[in-house]
């Protein structure tokens, strides 16, 4: 059905939304809204995040590095509750002026380095520790191709499909149809790529998989948006195979629960300061 036509005003003005929590935290103005310093732990790597798909990317990579025995990848992870506007504190904005999670402070060198945008953090850590990103050649290019594919595509899945299908106050036919078509197109792109390869960028597990799985793996496994039937995700057999393969990795199971404040009790870990923090939570798994 066609609803009443919306006519944009001559000049746009920001107006409070109808009470939708996620819409009301947005503003057309950037920067800090209040003063508060960020907490600091004992390790060289300080992560400030939430276990959304973008946040899971970084904690999964850190846990994969630790699984390889790289002790220098130890980290403190502090919860940034975006529903409570933690991302607009002066401390967080000082690390990421864009006020989006995740944000990392690397204190391992002479001067602390602020790293923001999930793909940038993945590249920073992969290059720092020499893992999960080929050093040169076509393999490196393919990994970066798919890493940046994820950065360009996932906003259509999350802010597009996920918002209008799962979070918007009113279900609207046009945006749901528009972003459903795009979400299915993206799944088809991945499915055809994974029909030819064990992992997204080839036969090697890389940061491309780590970037893509929290969005598309969680989607086809039914962990986000409750849209598996709506999207008929079972038809993307290669994506489902890959998603289950990545999910089975112990580091993925560990990383996905860090800074998680929702879901089952056994998968919630607000802060992480040692491997034992994760162990205690996962012991409750059914």
N, C-alpha and C positions, 0 to 999 in steps of 0.2 A: 504493500500500500504506500501511496505517496502522501507524506505528511505536509503540513503547512510549510510553504517555501520560506527559507531563511534568506533575508536580504541583509548583507553586511552593511554596517553603518559607514558613513563617509570617513570618519576617523575612529579607529578602534580604541576602546578604553577598557581597562581591566576592571571586572566586577566580581565580587565574591561569588563563589559557586554555591550550589544548593545544599551543601553539607557533605559532599563527597570528600573524604579524608585526603585522598591522593591529589585531587584537583586543588584543594585549598592550601596545600603547602607550596604551590607554584607561585611565582611572581615574575613580572617582566624585568625586575631589577636584580642584579647579581650582588655578591658581597656578603659580609658578615652581618647578621641581624642581632647578635648579642656577643658579649665577651665571655669566653671560657677556654681555658687551655686544654690541650689534649693530654690524656694520661700517657705515661712513658714506662715501659717495662725494662727488663734487664738485657734483652738481646739486641743485636745490631740491627735487626729488621723489625720495624714497628708497623703493623698493619692496622688500618682503621676501616672497618667494612661491615657488611651485612650479607647474610647468605642468600642473596638473590642470585640469579644466574651469573651476573657480572662479578659478584663477590666470590662465588664458588670457584671461578677460574683460578684466582690467585692462591687460595688455600689448597686447592687440589695440586697445583704445581709445587707449592712449598712442601706438601706432604710427599709428593713423588720424589723430590730432591732428597728429603730426609730418608725415604725408603732406600735410596741408593747409598746411604751412609755419609752423606754430606752434612756434617755437623754444623757447618757455617750457615746452613739454611734454617737453623732454629729461629723462631720468631715469636713475638707477642702479637696477639690479635685482639683488638678492642672493638666492642660493638658500637656501631653508629646506627642509632634508631632513626631512620628517615621519617617515620610517622610522627616522631617527636621533634623533628627539625634539628637533630644533632649535626647535620651536615652544614648548617648555617652558623655554627659557632666560629668565633674568630680563629680558634686553633685549627679547626678543620679547613677553613677557607685559606689559612696560611699555607697549608699543604696542597690543597686543590682549589684554586680560585673558581672552578666550575661547580663546586658543591655537589659532586656526585661520588658515590662509592664505586670501587674501592680506592684508597689512597695509601701509599707506602712511603715511609721514611727509611732510607738506607743510611745507617750511621757507621758503616764499616770502614769508610775512608777517612781522610783528614777532615773533610767537611761533610755534614749531612746532605743527602741528596733527596729531594722530594720527587716522587714518581706518581703520576696519576694517569688515568685512562687504562682500563684493564689490559688492552693489548700492549701498551707501552710497558706496563709492569711485567707482563709475561716475557717480552723481549729482553727487558733489563735483567731479569732473573736468569733466563735461559743463557744469555751471553755471559753473565757474571760467573755462572757455575759450569758453563760449557756442556749443557744437557738440553735435550728435547728441541734443539734448533740446529740443523746442519750448518756447519761453518762456512760452506761455500757450494757453488755449483747449482745445477738444476734442482736438487733436492731442497736447498735453502729457499730458492725462488718459489717453488711450489708451496712450501710451508707458509711463506709470507703471503702468497696469493690467497690461500684459504684463511689465514688469520685475518686478513683485511676484508675478505668476503664476509666473514662473520661480523666484523665491526660495521660494515655497511648494510648487512641484511637483517641482523637481529633487531634493530629498532622497528622495522616493519612488523616483526613477529611480536615483540613486547609492547612497545608504545602504540603500535597499530592494532594487530589482531587481539592481543591480550587485553589491551585497554577496552576496546569497544565490545568484545565478546564477553569478558569476565568482570570488568570493573566499572564500566560506565553506568551512570544512574539509569539511563534509558537505553534499551536495545534499539538500535537504528539499522535499518536494512542496508542502506548504501555503504556506510563504512564497514559493516561486518562482511558484506559481500566482497567489497574491494580488498580488504586485508586478508580474508579467507583465501581468495584466489591467489594472492601473493604468497601467503604462508605455504599453500600447497605447491606452488611453483618452486619455492625454495626447497621444500622437501624432495621434490622431483629432481632438482639439481643435485642435491646430496645423494639421493638414491642411485642415480646414474654414475656418479663418481665412485661411490662405494661398491658398485657392481664390479668395478675393475680393480679395486684396491682394498687391502685389508683395513687400512686406516685412511683418513681423509686425504692426506697429501702423498700417500704411497704405501710402502710396506713398513714404514717406521712410525711409531707413536711419537707425536710431536705436540708442540704448543698449539698447533691448529686443532687437533682433537680436543685438547684441554679447553680451548676457547669455544668450540662449537658444541661440545657435549652438554654443558649446563643449560643451554637453550633448547637445542633440537633433540638431544638425548632425553632430557627430562620431559619434553613435550610428547614424544612417542611412547615413553614409558608411563605416561599418565600422571606425572608429578607436578605439572603446572597447567593451569587454566581449565582442567577437567574437560578437555576438548578432544580426547582420543577418538571417540565415536563420531563426533561431528566432523572431524577432519579425515576420518577413515585411515588413521595412521598405520593400521596393519597392512595396508596395500604397499607401503614403502618398506619392503622386506629387507633390503640391504641396510637401510637406516636402523631398523629395529635390531638386526643382527649386530651391527656396530655399537648401538646404544647399550645393549646387554653386555657386550664384550668389555666396554669401558666401565660400566657400572660394577663389574665383577672385580675390578682392581681394588686392592685394599686401600691404597692411597686415595682413591676417589671416594670410597666410603668414609674415610677419615676426613678428608678435606671438605666434603659437602655439608658437614654438620657444624663447622666452625663459624661462629658469629650467627648462629641460627637461633631465632627466638620464636619460632612457630613450628607446627607439626607435632609429631609424637614426642613424648618426653625423652625417649632414648636417642632422638636425633637433634636435640637442642643443646648447644654449648655456646653460651653468651660470650665468654672470653676464653682464649687459649694462651697459656704461657709455658706449657711443657707437654710432651707426648702423653704423660699420665692423665692430663685433663681430658683428652679424647678417650683414652682407655676406659676411664670411669664411666663415661656416658655410654659408650658402645657395649659395655658389659650388660646393659639393660635391654639390649636387642632381643626381641622375641625369637 
